Amino acid sequence: MTASHATPSKSAESPERGRGSGIALLVIASCQLMVVLDITIVNIALPHIQNSLGFSTENLSWVINAYTLTFGGLLLLGGRLGDILGRRRVFMFGVLLFVFASLLGGLSQESWHLLAARSLQGVGGAIASPTALALITTTFREGPERNRAFGVFAAVSAGGSAIGLLAGGILVEWLDWRWVFFVNVPIGLLIVLATPRHIRESERHPGHFDLLGALTSTLGMVLLVYGFIRASEDGWSDSVTLGSFAAAFVLIGAFIVVERRSRQPITPLWMFRDRNRAGVYAMMLTLSAAIFGMFFFLTLFVQNILHFSPLKAGLAFLPVSAIIAVGAGVASQLLPRFGPKPFMAAGSILAALGLGWLTLTDVDSTYLGSILGPVLVFGFGMGMQFVSLTLMAVSGVASRESGAASGILNATQQVGGSLGLSVLVTVFGTASRNEATQQIRDFMADASPAQRLEFRRTGQLPPPWSDEVLTSGISSAFAAAHSGAAPRVAK
């Protein structure tokens, strides 16, 4: 998931092939793997993070959103930094920042400590990831050598989620949730130490940084997400909720004005003039929302309701990553013959069917009987959509604008996931509160005196009443995700 495609300079087109080119590819691919798997590796640890640092279920989503919002919001700026200041230098800085933030995350003692560290991780990832891709063009010769390097990079990006699920389960079960962050420290330091020895510095290009555009867009999206999550806990009439939405719309409006006036905008708005491309960005927005929501809520379900261990939960999600790869492979093979639109339509239908199936989830659901089938259907459709949407995003775009087109698509994927997750968390919170009202009545009627005394002391419902509240909220979130996917099918 990257956003910057460097414009090859003379030095980039014919880099010297050195003995260290294989190690250079390992360094670049290791950085991308570290950045990409950080979302899924943390997902598996969410229930343990919640218990350790006292997050509510709604606020727990910030552990994901704090990373993806800064990562997606600053992705395009990160690519520009490498072009202007030198890619190797910027790459090393981004990795070091990511390592430092990971260390802070593992040492967190309060919830806000972790959220600050996750935001800083997102900044480091936004600098390192697009620069890593651009370094391939300055390190490997054009032709088979560079194509192989791009293939490895793409495989790492696609497989990072699966590796993260498995690694997260192992680290949390055998060590502690903090190791999902600590593990980045030695890997990142090795990358930084190896970079000067095996990767040459790139030519620097003149230009300027669209800092105002990056800040207004990122802060606007953060406040918009905060408004939704605040509404899930305090209601839509809460003054802070309303103030967050108002400030978000002001900042997003300011971002549009800044981008229209900028000579080198971080987000070229002319990309949205093409109806097909604008539709692709909208579809990626809603698809990413469904993906983030599915993984977030199913992680809570399999560990809190089905009582899977972290390792078993990671293994339970591996078939999803595999079927995504299968769906993407099928679409890639048949795209030249049929074009992308049939696969966009088929993928939308399958994704909607999978989400609709997941709305049937309740406290009696099992993994094999209720979870595996729908996520495989959803994953196959998702793989088909990713390939076709990516192709449509860059179709008909001039070569000088292909980096911007794919960069916006990748940024949309990250920001859409965060925004969509916040909306689904709002639905979850509302449904959970409504269900809790009924479950408290049932609990007070059936509970023992000792259970009622403990409830008055903690305010927390015990199982099975708490399980009913959680699954009701999760099922409602899936219903909302399904309704968001259904209009795409109709079109």
Backbone torsions as a table, in degrees:
resi	resn	phi	psi	omega
1	MET	NA	97.6	-174.8
2	THR	-133.7	169.6	-173.5
3	ALA	-134.1	-2.2	-174.3
4	SER	-125.4	124.5	172.0
5	HIS	-113.2	114.3	-174.8
6	ALA	-70.0	145.0	172.2
7	THR	-80.0	116.5	-174.1
8	PRO	-62.5	127.9	172.9
9	SER	-93.5	-178.4	-179.9
10	LYS	-59.4	-42.0	179.4
11	SER	-69.8	-29.1	-178.9
12	ALA	-75.4	-29.4	-174.9
13	GLU	-76.8	-25.8	-178.8
14	SER	-138.1	62.6	179.8
15	PRO	-68.8	152.4	178.8
16	GLU	-73.3	133.5	177.0
17	ARG	-83.0	119.6	-179.5
18	GLY	-108.9	168.8	179.6
19	ARG	-65.7	-20.1	-177.5
20	GLY	-92.7	12.3	-175.5
21	SER	-63.4	-35.1	176.5
22	GLY	-65.1	-41.3	177.6
23	ILE	-68.7	-35.8	177.4
24	ALA	-59.5	-42.6	178.0
25	LEU	-65.1	-39.3	177.3
26	LEU	-61.8	-40.6	179.1
27	VAL	-63.7	-48.4	-178.4
28	ILE	-64.3	-45.7	-178.8
29	ALA	-66.0	-35.9	179.3
30	SER	-64.4	-38.7	177.2
31	CYS	-63.1	-47.2	-179.5
32	GLN	-62.7	-40.1	178.5
33	LEU	-62.3	-44.0	-179.7
34	MET	-60.4	-42.4	-177.5
35	VAL	-72.1	-42.3	-174.6
36	VAL	-72.5	-43.3	-175.7
37	LEU	-74.3	-7.5	-175.8
38	ASP	-65.9	-22.9	178.5
39	ILE	-74.3	-50.6	-175.9
40	THR	-76.1	-32.0	-180.0
41	ILE	-64.9	-33.0	178.1
42	VAL	-78.2	-31.9	-179.9
43	ASN	-54.7	-45.1	-178.1
44	ILE	-63.3	-29.7	-177.0
45	ALA	-85.0	-4.7	-172.5
46	LEU	-54.9	-48.0	179.8
47	PRO	-59.7	-36.1	180.0
48	HIS	-73.3	-37.7	174.6
49	ILE	-62.6	-41.5	179.8
50	GLN	-60.1	-46.6	-179.1
51	ASN	-69.0	-35.3	-175.7
52	SER	-75.5	-41.8	-173.7
53	LEU	-107.4	1.5	172.0
54	GLY	75.5	33.9	175.9
55	PHE	-74.4	143.5	163.7
56	SER	-75.4	164.1	-179.9
57	THR	-61.6	-39.1	179.8
58	GLU	-65.2	-48.2	-178.2
59	ASN	-71.8	-18.4	177.5
60	LEU	-60.9	-28.6	179.6
61	SER	-62.5	-21.3	178.5
62	TRP	-66.3	-23.5	176.8
63	VAL	-61.5	-33.6	175.0
64	ILE	-84.3	-47.9	-173.4
65	ASN	-65.2	-36.6	-179.0
66	ALA	-59.5	-35.0	178.8
67	TYR	-77.4	-51.4	-172.5
68	THR	-69.9	-31.9	179.9
69	LEU	-67.3	-46.7	179.1
70	THR	-70.9	-36.7	178.4
71	PHE	-63.3	-51.6	-179.2
72	GLY	-69.7	-37.9	-177.2
73	GLY	-69.2	-29.2	-175.9
74	LEU	-108.4	6.1	-175.7
75	LEU	-59.3	-46.7	-178.6
76	LEU	-68.4	-37.1	177.1
77	LEU	-65.3	-37.2	178.9
78	GLY	-60.3	-40.7	176.7
79	GLY	-63.6	-39.0	179.2
80	ARG	-66.4	-36.3	179.0
81	LEU	-58.5	-43.9	179.9
82	GLY	-64.9	-40.1	-180.0
83	ASP	-62.4	-39.2	-172.0
84	ILE	-88.4	-39.6	-173.2
85	LEU	-99.7	-9.2	-175.5
86	GLY	106.9	123.6	-170.3
87	ARG	-70.5	-39.9	-179.1
88	ARG	-63.8	-43.6	-179.4
89	ARG	-62.0	-46.0	-179.1
90	VAL	-69.0	-38.1	177.6
91	PHE	-57.4	-48.6	-179.4
92	MET	-63.8	-40.0	178.4
93	PHE	-63.4	-43.8	-180.0
94	GLY	-62.0	-42.3	179.2
95	VAL	-65.4	-43.7	178.5
96	LEU	-61.8	-40.6	177.9
97	LEU	-64.0	-41.0	178.2
98	PHE	-63.0	-42.3	179.1
99	VAL	-63.5	-46.8	-180.0
100	PHE	-60.8	-43.7	179.2
101	ALA	-65.8	-37.0	177.8
102	SER	-63.1	-41.0	177.4
103	LEU	-62.4	-44.3	177.6
104	LEU	-61.9	-39.7	179.5
105	GLY	-62.1	-43.6	179.5
106	GLY	-67.3	-26.3	-179.7
107	LEU	-91.3	1.0	-174.5
108	SER	-58.8	135.8	176.4
109	GLN	-113.3	-15.8	178.0
110	GLU	-128.9	159.2	-178.1
111	SER	-61.4	-39.1	-177.5
112	TRP	-70.1	-27.8	175.4
113	HIS	-60.6	-45.3	-178.2
114	LEU	-66.9	-41.0	-179.0
115	LEU	-65.5	-38.0	176.5
116	ALA	-64.2	-42.3	178.8
117	ALA	-64.9	-39.8	179.3
118	ARG	-64.7	-38.9	177.0
119	SER	-62.7	-42.9	179.6
120	LEU	-66.5	-36.2	173.4
121	GLN	-58.9	-42.4	178.7
122	GLY	-60.8	-39.1	177.6
123	VAL	-63.9	-46.5	178.8
124	GLY	-61.3	-41.9	178.5
125	GLY	-64.5	-39.0	-179.9
126	ALA	-66.5	-25.8	177.4
127	ILE	-84.6	-43.1	-173.5
128	ALA	-76.5	-41.7	-170.8
129	SER	-64.8	-53.1	179.5
130	PRO	-66.8	-30.3	178.6
131	THR	-69.9	-34.1	177.6
132	ALA	-61.3	-44.4	178.9
133	LEU	-63.8	-43.4	-179.2
134	ALA	-64.4	-31.0	179.5
135	LEU	-64.6	-23.6	177.9
136	ILE	-61.4	-38.5	-177.9
137	THR	-70.2	-23.5	179.9
138	THR	-98.7	-4.3	-177.1
139	THR	-110.9	-26.1	-175.4
140	PHE	-122.9	141.4	-179.6
141	ARG	-66.4	147.1	176.9
142	GLU	-64.4	139.6	-177.7
143	GLY	119.2	-151.1	-175.8
144	PRO	-56.5	-38.9	-178.3
145	GLU	-62.1	-48.1	-179.9
146	ARG	-69.4	-36.4	178.9
147	ASN	-62.6	-40.8	177.0
148	ARG	-63.1	-40.2	179.4
149	ALA	-64.2	-43.5	176.8
150	PHE	-63.2	-36.2	178.7
151	GLY	-64.0	-42.7	177.4
152	VAL	-64.4	-42.8	179.6
153	PHE	-60.5	-44.8	180.0
154	ALA	-65.7	-39.3	179.4
155	ALA	-64.9	-39.6	178.1
156	VAL	-65.2	-42.4	179.5
157	SER	-62.1	-41.2	-178.4
158	ALA	-73.5	-37.9	-176.6
159	GLY	-86.4	-7.7	-177.1
160	GLY	-59.5	-36.4	-178.6
161	SER	-65.1	-42.5	179.7
162	ALA	-65.2	-44.2	178.9
163	ILE	-62.5	-39.2	179.5
164	GLY	-63.8	-39.9	178.8
165	LEU	-61.6	-46.3	-178.4
166	LEU	-70.1	-45.8	-179.4
167	ALA	-63.6	-40.4	178.5
168	GLY	-61.7	-42.7	178.6
169	GLY	-62.6	-42.7	-179.7
170	ILE	-65.1	-47.5	-176.5
171	LEU	-64.1	-43.9	-177.7
172	VAL	-68.9	-40.6	-176.4
173	GLU	-75.0	-40.1	-174.8
174	TRP	-90.6	-26.4	-178.5
175	LEU	-120.7	-92.5	-176.1
176	ASP	-167.7	158.4	-179.1
177	TRP	-60.0	-27.0	-177.7
178	ARG	-64.3	-22.3	-178.1
179	TRP	-74.8	-13.2	173.2
180	VAL	-67.9	-18.9	174.3
181	PHE	-98.1	-44.2	-178.1
182	PHE	-59.9	-30.9	-176.9
183	VAL	-61.5	-25.1	179.3
184	ASN	-71.2	-22.8	-172.2
185	VAL	-66.4	-55.6	179.3
186	PRO	-65.1	-36.3	178.9
187	ILE	-62.7	-48.1	-178.9
188	GLY	-62.8	-41.1	-179.9
189	LEU	-65.6	-38.6	176.4
190	LEU	-63.6	-38.9	177.6
191	ILE	-61.5	-46.0	-178.2
192	VAL	-65.2	-39.3	-179.8
193	LEU	-68.4	-35.1	-177.2
194	ALA	-81.6	-24.7	-173.4
195	THR	-58.4	-50.4	-178.0
196	PRO	-63.5	-25.8	-176.6
197	ARG	-81.5	-26.1	-170.2
198	HIS	-126.1	-3.5	-179.9
199	ILE	-128.7	127.5	-180.0
200	ARG	-81.0	152.3	174.8
201	GLU	-72.5	145.1	-178.9
202	SER	-90.9	165.2	175.0
203	GLU	-69.3	139.3	179.6
204	ARG	-89.9	140.1	-178.2
205	HIS	-114.0	143.2	178.7
206	PRO	-69.0	154.5	179.0
207	GLY	161.4	-177.8	177.6
208	HIS	-134.9	161.7	-177.4
209	PHE	-95.9	131.5	176.9
210	ASP	-88.0	66.0	-177.3
211	LEU	-64.2	-40.0	-178.2
212	LEU	-64.5	-40.1	177.5
213	GLY	-63.9	-42.5	-179.7
214	ALA	-65.2	-42.2	-177.9
215	LEU	-68.7	-45.8	-177.8
216	THR	-65.7	-38.6	-179.9
217	SER	-69.8	-44.7	-177.5
218	THR	-67.5	-46.8	179.6
219	LEU	-65.3	-37.3	178.2
220	GLY	-61.4	-44.4	179.3
221	MET	-69.2	-37.1	177.0
222	VAL	-60.3	-45.6	-179.8
223	LEU	-67.9	-35.0	178.1
224	LEU	-65.5	-45.2	177.5
225	VAL	-63.2	-42.7	178.9
226	TYR	-60.7	-38.6	179.4
227	GLY	-60.7	-43.6	179.5
228	PHE	-65.3	-45.0	-178.0
229	ILE	-68.2	-37.8	176.3
230	ARG	-62.7	-40.3	179.7
231	ALA	-63.4	-32.5	-179.3
232	SER	-66.8	-25.0	-178.3
233	GLU	-103.7	-34.8	-173.1
234	ASP	-117.0	-0.5	176.4
235	GLY	91.8	163.1	-176.3
236	TRP	-77.1	-17.4	-179.4
237	SER	-91.6	-2.3	178.9
238	ASP	-61.3	135.7	-174.8
239	SER	-64.6	-37.1	179.1
240	VAL	-67.6	-38.8	176.9
241	THR	-59.5	-50.2	-179.2
242	LEU	-63.6	-40.2	178.5
243	GLY	-63.8	-36.8	178.1
244	SER	-64.7	-44.6	178.9
245	PHE	-63.4	-42.6	-179.4
246	ALA	-62.6	-46.2	180.0
247	ALA	-64.9	-36.6	179.4
248	ALA	-63.1	-45.0	-178.9
249	PHE	-67.9	-33.9	176.6
250	VAL	-64.2	-46.4	-178.3
251	LEU	-67.7	-39.9	178.4
252	ILE	-66.4	-38.1	174.9
253	GLY	-63.6	-41.5	177.1
254	ALA	-63.3	-38.1	177.7
255	PHE	-59.6	-43.8	180.0
256	ILE	-62.8	-42.3	178.9
257	VAL	-63.3	-45.2	-179.5
258	VAL	-60.5	-44.2	-177.6
259	GLU	-67.3	-35.0	179.1
260	ARG	-68.4	-27.8	-176.7
261	ARG	-96.9	-15.2	-174.6
262	SER	-74.4	141.2	176.2
263	ARG	-72.7	-33.1	178.2
264	GLN	-131.2	75.6	-174.8
265	PRO	-68.7	149.0	177.3
266	ILE	-70.2	-29.1	177.3
267	THR	-127.6	99.9	179.6
268	PRO	-64.3	108.2	-174.9
269	LEU	-67.7	-19.9	179.9
270	TRP	-66.0	-16.2	177.1
271	MET	-63.1	-23.9	-176.6
272	PHE	-88.8	-1.5	-179.7
273	ARG	-71.1	-29.5	177.8
274	ASP	-77.0	122.2	-175.4
275	ARG	-62.4	-40.9	-179.9
276	ASN	-63.1	-43.9	-178.4
277	ARG	-69.1	-40.3	177.0
278	ALA	-61.8	-38.3	177.1
279	GLY	-65.1	-37.5	177.4
280	VAL	-61.9	-44.7	178.9
281	TYR	-62.4	-39.3	178.6
282	ALA	-65.1	-40.5	178.9
283	MET	-66.2	-40.3	178.0
284	MET	-64.5	-35.4	178.3
285	LEU	-59.5	-49.4	-176.9
286	THR	-74.5	-35.1	177.2
287	LEU	-63.3	-44.2	179.1
288	SER	-64.0	-37.3	177.0
289	ALA	-59.4	-43.6	-179.5
290	ALA	-66.4	-40.2	-179.0
291	ILE	-64.3	-50.7	-178.7
292	PHE	-61.0	-43.5	-179.7
293	GLY	-63.9	-42.7	-178.7
294	MET	-60.7	-50.2	-178.4
295	PHE	-65.2	-40.3	-178.2
296	PHE	-62.1	-52.3	-174.6
297	PHE	-75.7	-35.0	178.2
298	LEU	-69.8	-31.0	174.8
299	THR	-61.3	-44.2	177.2
300	LEU	-65.3	-39.9	-176.1
301	PHE	-66.2	-49.9	-173.8
302	VAL	-69.6	-27.2	179.6
303	GLN	-90.8	-35.8	-176.7
304	ASN	-91.0	-31.5	-177.9
305	ILE	-101.4	-48.0	179.0
306	LEU	-84.2	-11.6	176.7
307	HIS	60.8	39.2	172.7
308	PHE	-71.7	144.8	170.9
309	SER	-71.5	163.6	178.6
310	PRO	-56.9	-40.9	179.9
311	LEU	-66.5	-43.1	179.1
312	LYS	-64.7	-36.5	177.1
313	ALA	-64.4	-42.4	177.4
314	GLY	-61.5	-42.7	178.2
315	LEU	-66.4	-33.1	-178.9
316	ALA	-64.7	-27.6	-178.5
317	PHE	-94.0	-7.3	180.0
318	LEU	-60.1	-38.6	177.4
319	PRO	-58.9	-27.4	178.6
320	VAL	-65.5	-46.9	179.1
321	SER	-61.9	-39.1	-180.0
322	ALA	-65.2	-43.5	-176.9
323	ILE	-72.6	-28.1	173.4
324	ILE	-62.0	-44.0	178.5
325	ALA	-63.2	-38.3	178.6
326	VAL	-64.9	-46.9	178.9
327	GLY	-60.5	-41.2	178.2
328	ALA	-65.9	-38.5	179.1
329	GLY	-65.3	-42.1	178.3
330	VAL	-61.9	-46.4	180.0
331	ALA	-63.1	-41.5	-179.2
332	SER	-61.7	-38.8	-178.5
333	GLN	-70.6	-35.1	-173.2
334	LEU	-98.9	-10.1	-179.4
335	LEU	-57.6	-44.5	-179.2
336	PRO	-58.6	-27.5	-176.7
337	ARG	-87.1	-41.0	-172.0
338	PHE	-110.6	-13.8	-176.3
339	GLY	82.8	169.5	-173.4
340	PRO	-78.5	-26.9	-170.7
341	LYS	-63.1	-40.7	177.4
342	PRO	-60.1	-34.0	-178.9
343	PHE	-78.2	-30.1	173.1
344	MET	-63.9	-43.4	-179.3
345	ALA	-68.2	-47.1	-179.9
346	ALA	-63.7	-40.8	178.8
347	GLY	-63.2	-39.4	178.1
348	SER	-63.6	-42.0	179.9
349	ILE	-62.6	-46.8	-179.0
350	LEU	-65.3	-41.3	178.8
351	ALA	-62.3	-42.5	179.1
352	ALA	-65.4	-39.7	178.0
353	LEU	-63.3	-43.5	179.3
354	GLY	-62.3	-44.5	178.8
355	LEU	-66.1	-38.9	177.2
356	GLY	-62.0	-38.9	177.8
357	TRP	-63.3	-39.1	-178.3
358	LEU	-68.5	-19.3	178.2
359	THR	-66.2	-14.7	179.3
360	LEU	-82.4	-1.0	-178.2
361	THR	-61.3	131.3	174.6
362	ASP	-144.9	-173.9	-174.1
363	VAL	-66.9	-17.9	179.9
364	ASP	-94.5	1.2	-179.2
365	SER	-67.5	149.0	175.1
366	THR	-118.9	164.2	-178.8
367	TYR	-65.2	-51.5	-177.4
368	LEU	-71.3	-35.1	-175.4
369	GLY	-85.4	-24.2	-171.2
370	SER	-131.2	-18.1	-173.6
371	ILE	-108.7	-49.3	-172.0
372	LEU	-60.8	-47.2	-177.6
373	GLY	-58.0	-54.8	-178.1
374	PRO	-64.2	-35.7	-179.0
375	VAL	-71.9	-29.0	175.2
376	LEU	-69.1	-41.7	176.6
377	VAL	-62.0	-47.0	179.3
378	PHE	-61.8	-44.8	-177.1
379	GLY	-64.5	-39.5	178.7
380	PHE	-63.4	-44.1	177.5
381	GLY	-64.6	-37.4	-180.0
382	MET	-64.8	-42.0	178.2
383	GLY	-61.4	-41.1	177.9
384	MET	-63.4	-40.4	-178.4
385	GLN	-68.7	-40.9	-177.6
386	PHE	-58.2	-45.6	-178.8
387	VAL	-65.3	-48.4	-176.6
388	SER	-68.1	-37.2	178.7
389	LEU	-67.0	-40.2	178.6
390	THR	-62.4	-43.6	179.2
391	LEU	-63.7	-43.5	179.7
392	MET	-64.9	-32.3	-177.5
393	ALA	-65.3	-33.5	-177.4
394	VAL	-105.7	-0.5	-179.5
395	SER	-68.3	130.2	177.9
396	GLY	75.8	10.8	-179.6
397	VAL	-96.2	136.4	176.7
398	ALA	-60.5	149.3	-175.5
399	SER	-57.7	-34.1	-178.9
400	ARG	-71.0	-15.6	-179.0
401	GLU	-109.1	1.6	-176.8
402	SER	-65.7	-34.6	177.8
403	GLY	-64.5	-42.0	179.1
404	ALA	-65.7	-40.6	-178.5
405	ALA	-63.8	-47.8	179.8
406	SER	-71.8	-31.8	177.9
407	GLY	-63.7	-43.1	178.2
408	ILE	-63.9	-38.2	178.8
409	LEU	-61.6	-44.5	-179.9
410	ASN	-68.0	-39.9	176.6
411	ALA	-64.3	-39.6	177.1
412	THR	-61.1	-37.8	179.2
413	GLN	-60.8	-45.6	-178.3
414	GLN	-71.3	-49.6	-177.9
415	VAL	-66.9	-39.9	178.3
416	GLY	-61.6	-38.8	177.6
417	GLY	-62.3	-43.4	179.8
418	SER	-67.1	-46.8	-179.2
419	LEU	-64.0	-44.2	179.8
420	GLY	-63.9	-41.7	178.2
421	LEU	-61.4	-39.2	179.2
422	SER	-64.7	-38.4	177.2
423	VAL	-64.9	-44.6	-180.0
424	LEU	-66.6	-34.1	175.8
425	VAL	-65.1	-36.1	176.5
426	THR	-62.8	-44.8	176.6
427	VAL	-61.6	-44.3	178.9
428	PHE	-58.4	-47.6	-177.9
429	GLY	-62.3	-42.8	179.5
430	THR	-64.2	-47.0	-179.6
431	ALA	-65.1	-38.3	179.9
432	SER	-65.2	-41.9	178.8
433	ARG	-63.3	-41.7	179.3
434	ASN	-64.3	-42.9	179.3
435	GLU	-68.4	-35.7	-179.8
436	ALA	-61.8	-35.3	178.5
437	THR	-59.0	-44.8	178.7
438	GLN	-69.8	-42.1	-177.1
439	GLN	-68.0	-32.9	176.9
440	ILE	-64.8	-40.1	177.5
441	ARG	-62.5	-44.6	179.2
442	ASP	-65.2	-39.3	-179.9
443	PHE	-63.7	-47.3	-178.2
444	MET	-63.5	-27.4	179.4
445	ALA	-79.6	-31.4	-172.0
446	ASP	-109.0	-17.1	-172.4
447	ALA	-74.3	156.8	175.0
448	SER	-76.4	162.6	177.3
449	PRO	-56.8	-37.9	179.9
450	ALA	-66.0	-39.9	178.1
451	GLN	-64.8	-40.9	179.3
452	ARG	-65.7	-38.3	178.4
453	LEU	-64.3	-41.6	178.8
454	GLU	-66.0	-37.1	178.6
455	PHE	-65.2	-41.8	178.1
456	ARG	-64.1	-31.2	-179.2
457	ARG	-75.8	-42.3	-173.6
458	THR	-102.3	-25.8	-174.3
459	GLY	74.8	9.3	-177.2
460	GLN	-108.7	127.1	175.2
461	LEU	-72.6	138.3	174.9
462	PRO	-86.1	165.2	171.9
463	PRO	-62.8	150.2	3.5
464	PRO	-87.3	-3.0	-177.1
465	TRP	-65.5	-40.9	179.0
466	SER	-66.0	-32.8	177.9
467	ASP	-64.0	-38.5	178.1
468	GLU	-63.3	-40.0	179.5
469	VAL	-64.6	-46.8	-178.1
470	LEU	-64.0	-46.4	-177.3
471	THR	-69.5	-32.0	176.2
472	SER	-63.6	-43.1	177.8
473	GLY	-65.2	-41.8	179.7
474	ILE	-64.4	-45.4	179.3
475	SER	-60.5	-40.0	178.2
476	SER	-66.4	-36.6	177.7
477	ALA	-64.8	-40.5	177.4
478	PHE	-65.8	-36.1	177.5
479	ALA	-63.4	-40.2	178.3
480	ALA	-66.7	-41.2	177.3
481	ALA	-62.9	-39.3	178.6
482	HIS	-64.2	-42.5	-179.7
483	SER	-66.1	-29.9	176.5
484	GLY	-72.7	-28.3	179.0
485	ALA	-82.8	-30.8	-174.2
486	ALA	-58.8	-41.4	178.9
487	PRO	-60.1	-30.2	178.8
488	ARG	-67.0	-33.0	178.7
489	VAL	-67.8	-40.9	-178.2
490	ALA	-62.6	-31.6	-178.8
491	LYS	-77.1	NA	NA
